[in-house]
Amino acid sequence: MEVSFRNTEFDVNLSILFTELPLLARPAAAAAAGFTKVELWWPWPDDPEPPEAELAALRDALDAAGTRLTALNFYAGRLPGPDRGAASVPGEESARFRANVDVAAGFAASVGCRALNALYGNRVDGVAPGVQDALALENLAYAARAADRVGAILLIEALNAAESPSYPLTDAASAVEIVDKVDAATGLGNARLLLDLYHVAMGGADVREVVDRYAGRAGHVQIADVPGRGAPGTGALDFADLFSRLDAAGYDGPVGLEYRADGPSANAFGWLAGR
Ligand SMILES: O=C(O)C(=O)CO
């Protein structure tokens, strides 16, 4: 399948692609594959406050490769792994999230990244959902204010229930509800939906209908094909149609390639035409 997309704002997610390389080698590998934009989950799953030298080394690697970071996750616990965020997880994880907020926002500002993704966090057995939701709103508002201070938006992402059974945001509507609550709490209007078409499709929704309805609320889009979370063309989604729907909805932000390569990551971009 060959796809050209008016918005060539494709960026490579370096937390799922090029992972066969050390973190600091990935920006150059993405640049060698023709990309100038990249995105990352929080790169230190065990450390919400990494040493400045590690932050500087990543900043230097991004700069040396001529790549710009278009989106960065806040600390989200063990991701990849069992966790799906820390904003709604009481106790130490909430404290780690809050300790990370200014670190992540400051790093984003230092590399020109203007989108920060705060994964909501899994439900915790024995903790009332209302308690988690109240904590999440407090923490997400705190993160939105920090993002605003550096000229960034706060992204709220729905995942799919099949792969994240304890994660409470499993459709666009539930993520947008949180976006609206955060905006109401801060008055800043800098919260946006992270529209991940892979998770939408894995949730069984009509992806075309969700794009038509929610693309206008999106501050960032991520894609992978379904089934298999591979490159476009490896599954059943019609990306030419979905990209035209994003265009028609006026979405002109980044489109993150958040899929798994079948073999070397450098060979995972053949579906792109005319870049
Ligand atoms: O786990 C995922 O699929 C994500 O998008 C994390 O940001």
The ligand as an SDF file (V2000), in Angstrom:
LIG
                    3D

  7  6  0  0  0  0  0  0  0  0999 V2000
    0.7780    2.2820   25.5610 O   0  0  0  0  0  0  0  0  0  0  0  0
    0.4370    2.9360   24.5680 C   0  0  0  0  0  0  0  0  0  0  0  0
   -0.0940    2.4580   23.5480 O   0  0  0  0  0  0  0  0  0  0  0  0
    0.6670    4.3790   24.5490 C   0  0  0  0  0  0  0  0  0  0  0  0
    0.2380    5.0390   23.6380 O   0  0  0  0  0  0  0  0  0  0  0  0
    1.4230    4.9740   25.6950 C   0  0  0  0  0  0  0  0  0  0  0  0
    1.5170    6.3710   25.5590 O   0  0  0  0  0  0  0  0  0  0  0  0
  1  2  2  0
  2  3  1  0
  2  4  1  0
  4  5  2  0
  4  6  1  0
  6  7  1  0
M  END
$$$$
